[in-house]
Amino acid sequence: MKILLLEDDTILCEIIEEFLVENGLHVKKFYDGQKALEAIFSNKYDLLLLDINVPSMNGFELLEALREANIDTPTIFISSLDQIKDVKKGFALGAEDYLKKPFELEELLSRIERTKKLHHIESDEVIKLNDGAIYNPKTYKIVMDGVEHKLRKKEAQLLDFFIKNADKTISFETIIDEVWRYEEIPTHATIRTYIKNLRPYLFENQIENIKGVGYLFKLV
């Protein structure tokens, strides 16, 4: 697992790097936002750990630039900015997690492991959706009857959430909390639209609408 670490506190940066390397992770560290951005454009990383108040380009600006360039590498902010407006901004920009300083290194490792599992990093696992469709959650791609289809990020996140909660009745509120988190709250109609986009790849009624409650996803 290749991690880019952006942290301008040199001592903290080296402590984090040493700890993560000891736990079997590969870390490339940067102290400057612009240099980190250039490295991300030139290399592939599995995860970004971004401080916010760093020279040249802050962490928020960096992530915004990446998303505008359609680079959706999972990102965890590590920052002393602890007000709710900062946390909400981080999630709104597309961060996977936000860890407030000071933090325990073991907690950081737990957040990394959670993100790793959520995004199936270092996994070639494919999931059978029906007799004609195979889904790779790492690439967001579905292969159906020999034709490859790439889901949009939010469609993939919704499908991943359904798969992880197969055979459970899930309320609209839970879907919003877990899939949209701190992003703008979607309407029920918006959720239904995303589900409608997923249905062509599934068995009929594989996503069952539980009227007035939410949905039940049945994994093959």
Secondary structure, 3 states (H helix, E strand, C coil): CEEEEECCCHHHHHHHHHHHHHCCCEEEEECCHHHHHHHHHHCCCCEEEECCCCCCCCHHHHHHHHHHCCCCCCEEEEECCCCHHHHHHHHHCCCCEEEECCCCHHHHHHHHHHHHHHCCCCCCCCEEEECCEEEECCCCEEEECCEEEECCHHHHHHHHHHHHCCCCEEEHHHHHHHHHCCCCCCCHHHHHHHHHHHHHHCCCCCEEEECCCEEEECCC
